[in-house]
Amino acid sequence: MANDIQFNMIGIDDLLSKIATVNDETKRKTGRSALRRAAGLAVNHAKEGANRVDDPETGRAIADNIVLRWNGRLFRLTGDLGFRIGVMHGSVLRKNGSTEKNAPTPHWRLLEFGTEHVAADPFVRPALENHIAEITNEFATQFEKGLDRAIRRDAKSRSSS
């Protein structure tokens, strides 16, 4: 269902040398924090796209239901860090469903993927595709800052011992 997105990172030799100096736990914690910050940018862009396609006259807003969640299953199975960006409440609208703020918005799938009668007007996929450079740079910047903090903290603890 989901398309794979692949890219190459050029010019991160300094970052790779810093990664080699820290332990695995520090890499995971720093990576998770940096990945959350970067994924937050994708969520913000997805919310902007949802606001573009959503009808302001209805009581439900898709942008209010776009969330970022830790992918614990991916981490347990592979050890890879990952976050999921999606729309809460799935695609099923219960009978007599609420129209209040943060109420389920199952129609998001119809807009994102289209139907046989309506062309797709995606707002989640372009949030990542159109901003991949910005999101990647944010990840690299945050990861490098976190590694610098961990290296300084480690050096400080070694000098005080």
C-alpha positions in Angstrom: 0.0 0.0 0.0 2.7 2.5 0.9 5.4 3.5 -1.6 9.0 3.3 -0.6 10.9 6.6 -0.6 14.7 6.3 -1.1 17.3 9.1 -1.1 21.1 9.5 -0.7 22.7 11.7 1.9 25.9 13.5 0.7 28.3 15.4 2.9 27.7 13.8 6.2 31.2 12.4 6.8 31.6 14.5 10.0 28.3 13.1 11.3 29.4 9.5 10.6 32.7 10.0 12.5 30.7 11.2 15.5 28.4 8.3 15.3 31.4 5.9 15.5 32.4 7.5 18.9 29.2 6.8 20.8 27.6 3.6 22.1 24.4 2.0 20.6 22.1 3.3 23.4 23.1 6.9 22.7 22.7 6.4 19.0 19.2 5.1 19.5 18.1 7.8 22.0 19.6 10.6 19.9 18.2 9.1 16.7 14.7 8.7 18.0 14.7 12.3 19.3 16.0 13.6 15.9 13.6 11.5 14.0 10.7 12.7 16.0 11.7 16.4 15.3 12.1 15.7 11.6 8.8 13.7 11.4 7.1 16.6 13.2 7.9 18.8 10.1 6.1 16.2 7.9 3.1 16.2 10.2 3.0 20.0 10.0 3.1 19.9 6.2 0.4 17.2 6.2 -1.8 19.4 8.4 -1.4 22.3 6.0 -2.4 20.0 3.1 -5.4 18.7 5.1 -6.5 22.3 5.7 -6.3 22.9 2.0 -8.6 20.0 1.1 -10.9 20.0 4.1 -14.3 21.7 4.1 -14.3 24.4 6.8 -18.1 24.3 7.0 -18.2 20.8 8.4 -17.7 20.1 12.1 -14.9 17.7 11.5 -11.3 18.7 10.5 -8.9 16.2 9.1 -5.9 18.3 10.3 -7.0 17.9 13.9 -6.7 14.1 13.6 -3.3 13.9 11.9 -0.9 12.4 14.5 2.7 11.1 14.9 3.2 7.8 16.6 6.2 5.7 17.6 6.4 2.5 15.5 7.2 0.1 18.4 6.5 -3.0 16.2 9.2 -2.0 13.7 11.7 -1.4 16.5 11.0 -4.7 18.2 11.2 -6.7 15.0 14.1 -5.1 13.3 15.7 -2.7 15.7 15.1 0.2 13.3 13.8 3.5 14.5 10.5 4.6 13.0 7.5 6.9 13.4 4.2 6.6 11.7 2.2 9.6 10.5 -1.5 9.0 10.0 -5.0 10.0 10.6 -6.6 8.9 13.9 -9.9 6.9 14.1 -9.3 4.9 10.9 -11.9 4.9 8.1 -15.1 3.7 9.7 -17.7 6.2 10.8 -20.0 4.9 13.4 -23.8 5.5 13.2 -24.8 8.9 14.5 -21.1 9.9 14.6 -20.1 13.1 16.3 -19.3 16.2 14.3 -17.4 17.9 17.1 -13.8 18.9 16.9 -11.4 15.9 16.7 -14.3 13.7 15.7 -13.5 10.8 13.4 -12.8 11.9 9.8 -13.1 8.7 7.7 -13.5 10.7 4.5 -9.8 11.5 4.5 -9.1 8.2 2.6 -11.5 9.2 -0.1 -9.6 12.5 -0.6 -6.1 11.0 -0.2 -6.5 7.9 -2.5 -9.6 8.9 -4.6 -12.4 6.6 -5.7 -13.6 5.3 -9.1 -15.7 8.5 -9.4 -13.4 11.1 -7.8 -9.7 11.8 -8.5 -7.3 11.6 -5.7 -6.2 14.9 -4.1 -3.5 13.7 -1.8 -2.3 15.7 1.2 -0.3 13.3 3.3 2.0 11.8 0.7 3.1 15.2 -0.7 3.9 16.4 2.8 6.9 14.1 2.7 7.7 13.9 -1.0 7.8 17.7 -1.5 9.7 18.5 1.7 12.2 15.6 1.8 15.3 17.8 1.7 14.0 20.0 4.6 13.0 17.0 6.7 16.3 15.2 6.0 18.3 18.3 6.9 16.3 18.7 10.1 17.1 15.1 11.0 20.8 15.5 10.3 21.0 18.7 12.2 19.1 17.4 15.3 21.1 14.2 15.3 24.4 16.0 15.1 23.4 18.3 17.9 22.3 15.4 20.1 25.6 13.5 19.4 27.6 16.6 20.3 25.7 16.9 23.6 26.3 13.2 24.3 30.0 13.5 23.5 30.4 16.6 25.7 28.5 14.8 28.5 30.7 11.7 28.2 33.9 13.8 28.2 32.7 15.7 31.2 31.9 12.6 33.1 35.3 11.0 32.2 37.2 14.2 33.3 35.4 14.4 36.7 36.0 10.7 37.5 
